[in-house]
Amino acid sequence: MKNRRPEGWVPRKQRSSKARLVAFNVLRAVEEDDAYANLILPHHIRRAYLNKQDAAFATNLTYGTLRLRGRWDAIISRSSHDRPFEAIDSDVLQLLRLGCHQLLDFKTPPHAAINETVAIARNELGQGAAGFVNAILRRINERTSEWKTILEQSTASRTQFLSVWYSQPRWIVEEFERALLLDGREEDLEAVLNANNDAAKVALVCRGISPEDLRERITRAKMGWEDPYLVPSAVLLESGDPHRLWPIQDGSAGVQDEGSQLISDIFVAIPVEGKDTQWLDVCAGPGGKTATIASAAPEGVEIFANEPQPHRLDLVENAVAPWAERVMLREGDGRTIGEEQPDYFDRILVDAPCSGLGSLRRRPESRWRKQPSDITDLTGLQRELLASAFKALRPGGALLYTTCTPVVAETRTIIDEFLANTPAAREENLVPHAQQLALKPLGDGPHIQLWPDLHHSDAMFMALIRKDQ
């Protein structure tokens, strides 16, 4: 007997949007497995066979949703009348965040944003979840233009509102506020928080190739490029996968933030009196700065690259391969170098392990994983590394201390305390050495603090310390 379809109109199952499904699966992995979006997203894109347009959409949707998660959670919690926010299933919550981002940030037409999100809920989680997602997103859509006002009026303080709206934990907002105050930019907090949510451009550094030749290679690969913001020799990739470029593959170019490029350029350019052949990178992993320094170092210079973690030392070795004859690798604790080789090195870079709050643009999930207690642990390590490096510096040499964070405890406080406790150390104004290497003003000194809104780079800190003869 033939099977008969039910009489009347029967809805067909709507297929899930492949790009949105990729974003959903990446968000699940980030939430449940502590995965890093930048590492797993390319795999999911390849597995789904997304074309260039869909891959770009999935990428922007994933990263954007992760960055603005705090804002979307506040809106979802005020729209979930039937269920406490804490009781919402994790997978359902990821879909609600995706739907919010499409409705309120991407400005996707409501029918598309809601229907496509509900389709994934139905196909992946079941009809009950789909109904719940549909109801919440429709409530959210009814007040699209009102949410900023609603959140502003329902938070207890200005700082709390900024934390929610710009989707950065309150303690991080307070750290940026403190650093900006000391930098004379207390009125620019919102501009910096907003810049932390901008997608960072892929910056390319020229190591064994000229910027002109690199731009030509990018064009020949049918990819786009833009002029740099901060470092004249940098090239910004407008679109495409940088690892498709031959200069990236052969090491004559690399992917490196413009702030990081500036640090490398400054380190090479700092004047040093007397002999200048022994250079040390105390915290070399993963090797980007070391490679850029090695590519620009004069003949006769030996660069000693130290890294305590074996897998990161492997990355350093790969990065410096084209200049292997001038780079010496050491797997060890940088805190022992001062005792082992006192007064030995002519110039030293201490790119200290830090909270990484200066790179929130690049690592969208990191803001949700860090804790204030992390800074306490890191500042102890930073003090020890700086003290060891200074012991290893010869009198008259130059030590460049840098971090990828504006947090005062990891930057100015470290330097001030070190100078107060080390009579032979003095801080020299870094700006005169650095300004000629940069396209944007770097302040008055003596140290330099980069900002994502002013310099379109990670929020790097730099200070130059000399050892008196």
URGIPE-V488316 format. One record per helix or strand of 3 or more residues. SS is the DSSP state (helix for helix, strand for strand). FROM is the first residue (numbers start at 1). TO is the last residue. If there is no record, write none. Layout:
# URGIPE-V488316
{{SS,FROM,TO} {SS,FROM,TO}}
This chain:
# URGIPE-V488316
{{helix,18,33} {helix,37,47} {helix,52,67} {helix,69,77} {helix,85,87} {helix,90,105} {helix,110,125} {helix,127,142} {helix,144,154} {helix,158,165} {helix,170,182} {helix,186,195} {strand,202,206} {helix,211,220} {strand,225,227} {strand,235,237} {helix,242,244} {helix,246,249} {strand,253,255} {helix,258,269} {strand,278,281} {helix,288,296} {strand,302,307} {helix,310,319} {helix,321,326} {strand,327,331} {helix,334,340} {strand,345,351} {helix,357,359} {helix,366,368} {helix,372,392} {strand,393,403} {helix,408,410} {helix,412,421} {strand,425,428} {helix,431,437} {helix,452,455} {strand,461,467}}
